Amino acid sequence: MKDSSISKFFEKSRSERLDIIKNFADLSDEEIKILENPNGGISFEKADKMVENAIGTFSLPLGIATNFKINGKDYVIPMVIEEPSVIAAASKGAKVARILGGFEVEADESYSIGQIQILDVDNSDAIIKIKNSTDEILKLANSKSNTLSKMGKGAKEVSCKEIETPQGKMLIVELLIDVGDAMGANVTNTMCEGVSPFLEQITGGRSLLRILSNYSTRRMARAKAVFEKDAVGGEDVVDNIISAFQFADNDVFRAVTHNKGIMNGTIAVANATGQDSRAIEAAANAYAANSGRYRSLSKWSKDENGNLVGSLELPLSVGIVGGIANVHPTAKICNKILGATSAQELACIMTATGLAQNYSAIRALSTEGIQKGHMRLHARNLAAAAGAANEQIDKIVQKMIEEKNISLDKAKELVNEI
């Protein structure tokens, strides 16, 4: 059995960390060389084929969160993020969660929603014609993907809705598509474009936009964990965390920052595994407002024993096949490190990471404040940027904290002194 509870992982050298991850994920020597590549695993030649007008590549730190137990299975989690303290916070949250069993997570099937906008029709009449032609529409949509059809997946439902606009009512036709282990944007768009001429034919209308919706409410992931009250810091701290949650749940200014903290965890995993992070964040923020006002994505309470109970529900459109996940060498390795065998499993991991990160952030805010740990890590970054040797960094960091002068100039001054 693999164990993600790795003692003092942060104190180990890079080579020691890589060796641990190599053994945990059965990485090859070639994969380790890719992780060691200073270009972040992607050459300019590859970048030039991925985007227009390329002039270089841009690397971000790739770290590993430890201690995660999700649905009884241990994971080490690759995270790509530039912000200090996030990976440490996620690891710390997971360490407390695993005391009482870790995270329990479930994810819906991978249903994508495609939308076709129909104009210049009598909507009532058009809706009847579309409903009567459901079988033909589904057959036509599924003819656009032999792969999904062979797997018993593909377009499953056709529905219609009217929306009110300043130009009047518009008819929107929606396809519900099981995209399997893919994120599904390309196949959804292809199916929408494929059926639109037929919709025009049977309705006499004009199709305009034909595209997926990133508001993936049919691809929900739900995580829950119980955090043992003594490990949290006692029942007073538990109560303070719940009060902090209520602040976020009832004030939009706090809610935005609270939810940003959740996304620190979720999006860092998305970045590492080659997901569409913009789509994920847009969907999450829309879901935060699904009650009619913007609220906390997570919920916090306590059980009959006084333990802290956290839950998080997110719409997550992710995939383990297709897209950048199969193109970017480092993303491929990160997916191998995770070992997720389905899009649902990946969604579970990302949701658990978001909840772990939220726990650590809200606990820090409810106790000593968030800046203590954050500024220590920031000071370490400055010391390294100032040219400090590894054996000097801790001493320089302590000096900067004692003198309350955490700046690059101060770090350079201390390097020169030492």
Protein Blocks (a to p, Z undefined) as FASTA:
>chain_A
ZZfbdghklmpcfklmmmmmmmmnopafklmmmmmpmnlopafklmmmmpghiabdcddd
ddddehiagehiacddddddfbehklmmmmmmmmmmmmnnpaaddddddddddddddehi
afklmmmmmmmmmmmmmmmmmmmomklmmnopajfbdcddddddfkbpcddddddddehj
anolmmmmmmmmmmmmmmmmmnopacfbdcddfblfklccdddddddfklnnpjklmmmm
mmmmmmmmmofklmmmmmmmmmmmmmmmmmmnopafklmmmmmmmmmmmnopacdfbdcd
ddfkopacddddddddddfeehjllmmmmlmmmmmmnopabfklmmmmmmmmmmmmmmmm
mmmmmmnojklmmmmmmmmmmmmmnopafklmmmmmmmmmmnopacfklmmmmmmmZZ
